[in-house]
Amino acid sequence: MPTPIKESELTFHDPVLVDFPLSNEVSADVAQKLMKHIIATQWPSVKRATQCVYVVRVRGHVSISYPNGFSPVLYIGEGDAYSRLQTHAAEWLTELAVSIPQLVIEIKIVEVARKAKADLYRHIEADLIRWFSEENGTLPWRNKQYEVSMEGGYEYSDNASKALRSLISIGAGNSFAWEIKPTKNNSGWDAYSKG
């Protein structure tokens, strides 16, 4: 087994918060441009832009309904987080934010670095997805698949495990009053129902 992943190999950035001010009364094009602008203006300085893990979550009183309970987690991703989030804004993130008034989107970004192991971030993403699934009974709403070939290849120091698991936990001090899920006529239904 390779050397366990240490917390010193992970750089946790301040989260990007998208407190979306528009309703569905604006055009999809305008809403999407605003979403991308909000993400761009808050984006942290990332040294290894293509070696990231990121988690898209909701904040406030709303959480996502899953088979084993509820969670604020919408999506777990890896790679070039900034480019991927600009794509998510175009494909699904803006629609969600516009559809649910007062919904706040939180994006947590972690840079991963280990000499001679440039793809370590892919293993971490796979483990985060598996840990989430074990807790909630399914994939996060917007994830389409497990990354089985990358799972379980590493152990984690206690501090690294705790820090990473905090990305997918409900979080201390959070109190959710609502669980939501898409209906069958929602564009996000297929992704949600396949979990």
Secondary structure, 3 states (H helix, E strand, C coil): CCCCECHHHEEECCCEEEECCCCCCCCHHHHHHHHHHHHHHHCCCCCCCCCEEEEEEEECCEEEEECCEEECEEEEEEECHHHHHHHHHHHHHHHHHHHCCCCEEEEEEEEECCCCCCCHHHHHHHHHHHHHHHHHCCCCCCCCCCCHHHCCCCCECHHHHHHHHHHHCCCCCCCCCEEECCCCCCCCHHHHHHC
